[in-house]
Amino acid sequence: MPSWSDEIFEALLTQGLWHEKVDDNVTGEKLTADLVRQIVTRYRAQPDDPKALQDMGLFALALGVAEWGVADTAGLPPDPAGKRWASDTGPDSGKHLMSYAIGGLGISHADVGDLAEFIRVVAEDPALVPNEHRPALLRLADKQLYKARNGSREVIYDEIRAAGVCASQKFDTDLNGEKFNHFERIGAGAAYCAEHRNENLSATDWRVFRTWMRAAIRARAKQESLASLWLKKYWDVTLAKVPRGEGFMEEALVNVRVRNSIPRHANLAVARPAATVSERVQRELDQYGEFNMRTLQRRCRLMLRPVVLYRHFAGEPPLEGISCPAGSV
């Protein structure tokens, strides 16, 4: 069973515009300020409570990783991203509960091992996938189907997608005859198609994938599965790696964003010296910059949003002395 608070997860689904009939064409997701306040104040009252910690993980996922915004902004501190707490999601940016057509699957844009595991979970659910369709879906979880990278093979979302969006053959409906109404062909230029081309995959595979992944993320239980996969792989590891003490949660909220991109650098960050809360946050940003400065420039101020909100609702003063690299917007 999920270890978060049921009412918090239900609110996340509602505010993330999830519905069992919607498609991957939703943008502009926002959490209410009241929901953020509930999450932070519960954790502050019971910092060792497992549910309170997992609720904080859902907050980190939605605001720091998926780049959602905040509604009801009256009384909030200035947005470090300079966007008045608006959502930064769009057709080809941010992450959505209904994502399956661009970037990855679900709010975490599950890929590689998480995606393979989720495909198997879905295929084994007879309420979602009829027996006659199971082999075609399970085939996509076989990592031997994918190109070798650095001496190994993994299930790669973009290879499945490229097999469809880069092909001349198009399927506008799923295997049940329902029209696909998702975002179209963003990021599917010649360079993308050349990089992710895989002769073992076809436009039919892309149709199979979209059919059953859409069906899955329309099911609340499978949304729970995806969130649980992310919390276990990233949030729980961050909670174990980040040193306890003053600034623990502030640093954890940034470390998990680094970990979501590159776990090795998230582990390296906590080994850098830091004596204050601001220095703990700064060492995470600096380490992320060593991984990819351009990515840090694009995400730095968005990565600080959860920290600013956490401090605000915890009744703590704003942090000073944290800097983003030149060129950050």
C-alpha positions in Angstrom: 0.0 0.0 0.0 1.2 3.6 -0.7 2.7 5.2 2.4 1.5 8.8 1.7 -1.6 10.4 3.0 -4.6 9.4 0.9 -6.1 12.9 0.9 -2.9 14.4 -0.2 -2.5 12.1 -3.1 -6.2 12.6 -4.1 -5.6 16.4 -4.1 -2.5 15.9 -6.2 -4.5 14.0 -8.8 -7.3 16.6 -8.8 -5.0 19.6 -9.0 -2.8 17.9 -11.6 -6.0 17.7 -13.8 -6.1 13.9 -13.9 -9.3 12.2 -15.0 -10.1 8.7 -16.2 -11.3 10.2 -19.6 -8.6 12.8 -20.3 -5.7 12.5 -22.8 -2.1 13.8 -22.9 -3.0 17.3 -23.9 -3.2 19.0 -20.4 -0.8 21.8 -19.3 -0.7 24.5 -16.7 -1.0 22.3 -13.6 -0.9 24.0 -10.2 -1.0 22.9 -6.6 -3.0 25.1 -4.3 -1.1 27.0 -1.7 -3.3 25.4 0.9 -2.2 21.9 -0.1 1.4 22.9 0.1 0.8 24.4 3.6 -0.9 21.2 4.7 2.1 19.1 3.5 4.7 21.3 5.1 2.9 21.8 8.4 2.2 18.1 8.9 5.9 17.3 8.2 7.1 20.0 10.6 4.8 18.7 13.3 5.9 15.1 12.8 9.2 15.0 10.9 9.7 11.3 11.4 6.2 10.2 10.4 6.6 8.1 7.2 3.4 9.5 5.7 4.5 13.1 6.3 7.9 12.3 4.6 6.2 10.7 1.6 3.8 13.6 1.3 6.9 15.9 1.1 8.2 13.6 -1.7 5.0 14.2 -3.7 5.4 17.9 -3.2 9.0 17.7 -4.4 7.9 15.7 -7.4 5.2 18.1 -8.5 6.9 21.4 -7.9 10.6 20.6 -8.2 10.7 17.9 -10.8 7.4 18.2 -12.8 7.6 22.1 -12.7 4.0 22.7 -11.8 3.0 26.1 -10.4 1.1 27.3 -7.4 -2.5 28.7 -7.3 -3.8 31.2 -4.7 -0.6 33.1 -4.6 -1.7 35.9 -2.3 0.6 36.1 0.6 3.3 33.9 -0.9 6.9 35.1 -1.1 8.4 36.2 -4.4 8.8 33.3 -6.9 12.5 32.6 -7.4 11.7 31.8 -11.0 10.3 35.3 -11.5 7.0 33.9 -13.0 4.6 34.7 -10.2 4.3 31.0 -9.4 2.9 30.2 -12.8 3.2 26.6 -14.0 6.1 26.0 -16.3 4.6 23.0 -18.0 3.7 22.9 -21.6 3.3 20.5 -24.5 7.1 19.8 -24.5 8.1 20.9 -21.0 7.4 19.9 -17.5 5.8 16.6 -16.6 2.1 15.6 -16.6 0.1 13.0 -14.9 -1.2 12.0 -18.3 2.2 12.1 -20.1 2.7 9.2 -22.5 3.2 10.9 -25.9 6.3 13.1 -25.3 9.2 12.7 -22.9 8.3 9.7 -20.8 5.4 8.2 -18.9 3.4 10.0 -16.2 4.4 12.8 -13.8 7.9 11.4 -13.4 8.4 10.7 -17.2 9.3 7.1 -16.3 11.9 5.6 -18.6 14.4 2.8 -18.7 14.1 0.4 -15.7 11.0 2.2 -14.3 9.3 2.0 -17.7 10.1 -1.6 -18.2 8.7 -2.5 -14.7 5.6 -0.5 -15.3 5.0 -2.1 -18.7 5.1 -5.5 -17.1 2.7 -4.4 -14.3 0.2 -3.1 -16.8 0.5 -6.2 -19.1 -0.2 -8.5 -16.2 -3.5 -6.6 -15.3 -6.3 -8.4 -17.2 -8.7 -5.6 -16.3 -6.6 -3.3 -18.6 -5.0 -5.5 -21.2 -6.9 -8.4 -22.8 -4.9 -11.7 -23.0 -4.6 -11.5 -26.8 -2.8 -8.2 -26.6 -0.5 -9.0 -23.7 2.5 -10.5 -25.8 2.7 -7.4 -28.0 3.0 -5.1 -24.9 5.3 -7.4 -22.9 7.6 -7.5 -25.9 8.3 -3.8 -25.3 9.7 -4.5 -21.8 12.5 -6.7 -23.3 15.6 -4.7 -23.1 17.3 -6.8 -25.7 15.1 -5.2 -28.2 16.8 -1.8 -27.7 20.1 -0.4 -28.9 23.3 -1.1 -26.9 24.5 2.0 -25.1 27.8 2.0 -23.2 27.9 -1.8 -23.4 24.4 -2.4 -22.0 20.8 -2.3 -23.2 17.8 -0.7 -21.5 14.2 0.0 -22.4 14.3 3.4 -23.9 11.1 5.5 -24.2 12.3 7.6 -27.1 13.2 4.6 -29.2 9.6 3.4 -29.0 8.3 6.9 -29.7 10.6 7.5 -32.6 9.5 4.2 -34.2 6.0 5.9 -34.5 6.5 9.6 -34.9 9.4 9.2 -37.4 7.6 6.6 -39.6 5.5 7.3 -42.7 2.8 5.0 -41.3 0.6 6.7 -38.8 -2.1 5.5 -36.4 -4.6 8.0 -35.3 -6.6 5.6 -33.1 -5.7 3.0 -30.5 -6.3 -0.7 -30.7 -9.8 -0.2 -29.3 -10.7 2.4 -32.0 -10.5 5.5 -29.7 -8.8 8.5 -31.3 -5.5 9.7 -29.9 -5.8 13.3 -28.8 -2.3 13.8 -27.4 0.3 16.5 -28.2 1.7 15.9 -31.7 5.2 15.6 -33.2 7.0 18.0 -30.9 10.7 17.3 -30.8 10.5 14.8 -33.7 12.9 16.4 -36.1 15.6 14.8 -38.2 18.2 14.8 -35.4 15.7 13.2 -33.0 14.8 10.5 -35.5 18.4 9.7 -36.3 19.4 9.4 -32.7 16.6 7.2 -31.6 16.0 5.1 -34.7 15.7 1.4 -33.9 15.0 -1.1 -36.7 13.6 -3.6 -34.1 10.7 -1.3 -33.4 7.8 -0.1 -35.7 4.9 2.3 -35.8 2.7 -0.6 -34.6 4.8 -0.8 -31.4 4.2 2.9 -30.8 0.4 2.2 -31.3 0.6 -0.7 -28.8 2.5 1.4 -26.3 0.1 4.4 -26.5 -3.0 2.2 -26.3 -2.2 0.5 -23.1 -0.1 3.2 -21.4 -3.0 5.7 -21.9 -5.4 3.1 -20.5 -3.1 2.6 -17.5 -2.5 6.2 -16.5 -6.3 6.8 -16.7 -6.5 4.3 -13.8 -6.0 5.7 -10.3 -4.2 2.6 -9.1 -1.6 2.8 -11.9 -1.0 6.5 -11.0 -0.2 5.2 -7.5 2.2 2.7 -9.0 4.1 5.3 -11.0 4.3 7.7 -8.0 5.5 4.8 -5.8 8.2 3.9 -8.3 9.6 7.4 -8.3 9.5 7.8 -4.5 11.3 4.5 -4.0 14.0 5.1 -6.6 14.7 8.8 -5.9 13.0 10.3 -2.8 13.7 7.4 -0.4 17.4 7.3 -1.5 17.7 11.1 -1.1 16.2 10.8 2.4 18.9 8.2 3.3 21.8 10.1 1.7 21.2 13.7 2.8 22.7 14.4 6.2 20.2 15.1 9.0 20.2 18.3 11.0 19.4 21.9 10.2 18.7 22.3 6.5 18.0 18.6 5.9 14.6 19.1 4.1 15.8 22.2 2.2 18.7 20.2 0.8 16.6 17.1 0.2 14.2 19.1 -2.0 17.0 20.0 -4.3 19.0 16.8 -4.0 16.1 14.8 -5.3 15.9 17.0 -8.4 19.6 16.4 -9.1 19.1 12.6 -8.4 16.2 12.5 -10.9 18.7 13.6 -13.6 21.9 12.0 -12.5 22.1 9.9 -9.2 25.9 9.9 -9.2 26.1 13.7 -8.9 23.4 13.7 -6.2 25.6 11.4 -4.2 28.7 13.6 -4.8 26.8 16.8 -3.8 26.4 15.7 -0.2 30.2 15.2 0.2 31.0 18.8 -0.6 31.6 21.0 2.5 28.6 23.0 3.8 28.2 24.8 7.2 24.9 26.6 6.7 21.5 25.8 5.2 22.2 28.1 2.2 25.5 26.3 1.7 23.8 22.9 1.7 21.4 24.1 -1.0 24.2 25.7 -3.0 26.4 22.6 -3.0 23.5 20.8 -4.7 23.2 23.4 -7.4 26.9 23.6 -7.9 27.2 19.8 -8.3 24.3 19.8 -10.8 26.2 22.5 -12.8 29.2 20.2 -13.0 26.9 17.6 -14.6 25.5 20.0 -17.1 25.7 23.8 -16.8 23.1 24.5 -19.5 20.6 22.3 -17.7 21.3 24.1 -14.4 20.8 27.5 -16.1 17.4 26.3 -17.3 16.3 24.7 -14.1 18.1 26.5 -11.3 15.4 28.9 -10.2 12.6 26.4 -10.7 14.6 24.0 -8.4 14.5 26.6 -5.7 10.7 26.9 -5.7 10.1 24.0 -3.2 12.7 25.4 -0.9 11.2 28.8 -0.8 7.7 27.5 -0.2 8.9 25.1 2.4 10.6 27.8 4.4 7.6 30.1 4.0 5.1 27.6 5.4 7.5 26.4 8.0 7.7 30.0 9.3 11.4 30.3 8.6 13.1 33.4 7.1 14.1 33.3 3.4 17.5 31.9 2.7 20.2 34.3 1.6 23.4 33.9 -0.4 22.2 31.3 -2.9 23.1 32.0 -6.5 22.1 30.6 -9.9 24.6 30.7 -12.8 24.7 33.6 -15.2 22.1 33.2 -17.9 19.5 31.6 -15.6 16.0 32.8 -16.2 
